[in-house]
Amino acid sequence: MPRNDVRHAVDRRSFLALTGGAILGLAACSPQSRTVADAEPAGRLPSGAPPPGTELSIAVRTTHLQLGPAGLRKDLAFTVSQWPNLSAGPDIIQGFRAHSIDLAANAGIPPIQAEAIGVGAKIVAVQVRNHPSYVFATAPGSGIRTVEDFRGKKIGFSQGQAQGVVVLRALQKAGLKNSDVELVALPSTQFLTALQSKQVDVAPLGEPTLTKYLSQYAKDGARGVTTEVVDLLSVLWAPDEVLNDKAKAAAIRNFVPLWSRGLVWAWENTDEWIDTYYVKDQGVTEADGKRIVASLHEPRFPVSWDKAIAWEQETADLMAEGGFVPKQDVSRLFDRRFEGLAAKAVPARYRETS
């Protein structure tokens, strides 16, 4: 099948149906001046400040909440026109297509899915997470206790999100084939409802959703099944058209260090972050917030992206082997003009150098 036909098939059958056009109504950002760093050589990241009037629409809720208490808002050298409260990969990709989101935070999987359906976008910042981020939550009364028990079960599966690859990697480690289970295509935002209604037997959940679910349904037999599967990458990424706009590229250059510094601030000021994010924004108790934070690990930002690119390629290959996306070279998904920018902005202990 020709590449364009493959992309169309993936788009039609298994991805855009999940987005539901949920965010087409977001206002698109207005075009901005292109006067920044016009003298920079082609392929060089603009070094000057973004010109007055530069705006970005940024879907990175944690940074939005961190800028004020971390004292970083004064360093924002451009205007944020809006902070869409969106994080699911399909929603972000739809926002890119609608020209309503300029920059977003996701796992490493959405950029692979975007490439598969012809949405041009690139990664501009990387955080690595060397420990598991998701736990497989079971439906009440399912009887599942280990990954080996997944055989013959219905698993919530979102191929365009990190949770989808967590499922594929967990099955692979357990010696199970995709055909040994029933993958139920759902966006991750519907996993909770699907577990509650027993539409699926198991689905990967992250915090604080996992805590909310188990606090309500553990008494009915729901449990968490842990694995050693790592979702290595958390990234910032932006559409090609945004990165080709010198003013907006300069604004992103300004934002990336604030993103990494904000994450470090949250790690070093846990009590304030628990109150700001987990309690007031996510609606969990202070005690649960403390338990969640205690299970996390300090943020790490790679100086070199070589390891991240290798992991992304392994993931893309796994998805291609399953027939979910065409084969692709992920190196072109990284805008290496921004490489190491996040790492340089934080103290040495938070830098990944290996």
Summary of the structure (lengths in Angstrom):
residues: 354
radius of gyration: 20.1
end to end distance: 40.0
largest distance: 64.7
contacts: 1209
relative contact order: 0.17
helix: 45%
strand: 15%
